[in-house]
């Protein structure tokens, strides 16, 4: 993707949306809010992973679901890259790709940068947990950081 934080925010604005705050991102990823969630999820329950009780719906280096990234075999020295958006199984709140796959920009500033959440395919599942907060310079643009827009 290779978009910095300002570019990601501009794309969201183009579509009449915005980047989520860190609080919005974590509530969506870890706190089940659906009125009638499917089996395996309980309304009001806070989960350790965006996928629920474990990271099996996520794509990551090891310990997650059985997904194959889009990078050609042997192209990366660690993992297989991201998977196409929307190809993992739904997690908390029915959302896709909240854990693993790519870090996601938020609009929340911290430590001279912006908070990113969710971890990427480069890491194991432990990086997906709510307590793992990353702050990256807003001008960095790399393949393992993406974004989602909210309204």
C-alpha positions in Angstrom: 0.0 0.0 0.0 2.8 2.5 0.9 0.6 5.3 2.2 1.6 7.6 5.1 -0.9 8.7 7.7 -1.8 12.0 6.0 -2.4 10.2 2.7 -4.6 7.6 4.4 -6.6 10.3 6.1 -7.0 12.2 2.8 -8.4 9.1 1.1 -10.9 8.7 4.0 -11.9 12.4 3.6 -12.4 11.9 -0.1 -15.0 9.3 0.7 -16.7 11.4 3.3 -15.1 9.4 6.2 -12.1 9.6 8.5 -9.5 7.5 10.2 -10.7 6.0 13.5 -9.4 7.3 16.8 -7.4 4.8 18.9 -10.4 4.4 21.3 -12.8 3.7 18.4 -10.4 1.2 16.8 -9.9 -0.7 20.1 -13.6 -0.8 21.0 -14.4 -2.2 17.5 -11.6 -4.8 17.7 -11.9 -6.1 21.2 -15.4 -5.2 22.6 -18.3 -7.2 21.2 -21.1 -4.7 20.5 -23.6 -6.6 18.3 -27.1 -7.0 19.7 -27.2 -10.7 18.7 -23.7 -11.9 18.1 -23.1 -15.3 16.6 -22.1 -18.4 18.6 -18.6 -17.8 20.0 -19.2 -14.2 20.9 -21.0 -12.5 23.7 -22.4 -9.0 23.7 -20.4 -6.8 26.1 -17.5 -9.2 26.3 -14.0 -7.8 25.9 -11.8 -10.3 24.0 -8.0 -10.7 24.1 -7.7 -10.8 20.2 -9.6 -9.0 17.4 -10.6 -12.6 16.4 -12.1 -13.3 19.9 -10.6 -15.7 22.4 -7.7 -16.7 20.1 -6.0 -15.4 16.9 -7.1 -18.1 14.5 -9.2 -15.8 12.3 -6.1 -13.6 11.8 -3.2 -13.7 9.4 0.2 -13.4 11.0 3.7 -14.9 11.0 2.8 -18.0 13.2 0.0 -19.0 15.5 -2.8 -17.5 13.5 -5.1 -18.9 10.8 -4.0 -20.8 7.8 -3.8 -18.0 5.3 -1.3 -17.5 2.5 0.0 -13.9 1.9 0.2 -12.3 -1.5 4.1 -12.2 -1.7 5.8 -14.6 -4.0 7.3 -17.6 -2.2 10.7 -16.7 -0.9 10.3 -12.9 -1.7 10.3 -11.9 2.0 12.7 -13.0 4.7 9.8 -13.3 7.2 6.3 -14.4 6.5 4.3 -14.3 3.3 3.1 -10.7 3.3 -0.5 -9.5 3.7 -3.6 -11.3 2.5 -6.2 -9.5 0.3 -8.5 -7.4 2.4 -11.7 -9.2 3.4 -10.4 -12.7 3.0 -10.0 -13.6 6.7 -12.9 -14.9 8.8 -15.0 -12.4 10.8 -13.9 -11.6 14.3 -15.2 -9.4 17.1 -18.2 -7.3 15.8 -18.0 -9.3 12.5 -15.0 -7.2 11.4 -12.4 -8.6 9.0 -8.6 -8.2 9.1 -8.4 -6.4 12.5 -5.6 -8.7 13.8 -2.5 -9.4 11.8 -2.4 -8.7 8.1 -1.3 -5.0 8.4 -0.9 -2.4 11.1 -3.7 0.2 10.7 -3.3 4.0 11.0 -5.5 5.8 13.6 -6.0 9.6 14.0 -4.6 9.5 17.5 -1.2 11.1 18.1 1.3 9.7 20.6 5.0 10.1 21.1 5.5 12.4 18.1 3.7 9.9 15.8 0.4 8.2 15.2 -0.9 5.1 16.9 -1.2 2.1 14.7 -3.1 -1.0 15.7 -3.6 -4.7 14.9 0.0 -5.7 14.2 1.0 -7.1 10.8 1.7 -10.4 9.1 5.4 -9.8 10.1 4.6 -10.6 13.8 3.1 -13.4 15.8 -0.4 -13.1 17.5 0.9 -11.6 20.7 1.3 -8.2 19.0 -2.4 -8.1 18.2 -3.5 -7.7 21.8 -5.1 -4.4 23.0 -2.1 -3.7 25.3 0.3 -3.6 22.3 0.3 0.1 21.2 2.6 1.2 18.4 3.4 4.8 17.5 4.9 5.4 14.1 6.0 8.6 12.4 3.2 10.0 10.3 5.5 10.2 7.3 6.4 6.5 7.1 4.9 4.7 4.2 5.5 0.9 4.1 3.8 -2.2 2.9 2.9 -3.5 6.4 0.8 -0.4 7.4 -2.7 0.1 6.0 -5.9 1.8 7.1 -9.7 1.6 7.3 -12.1 4.5 7.2 -15.0 5.2 9.6 -18.0 7.5 9.4 
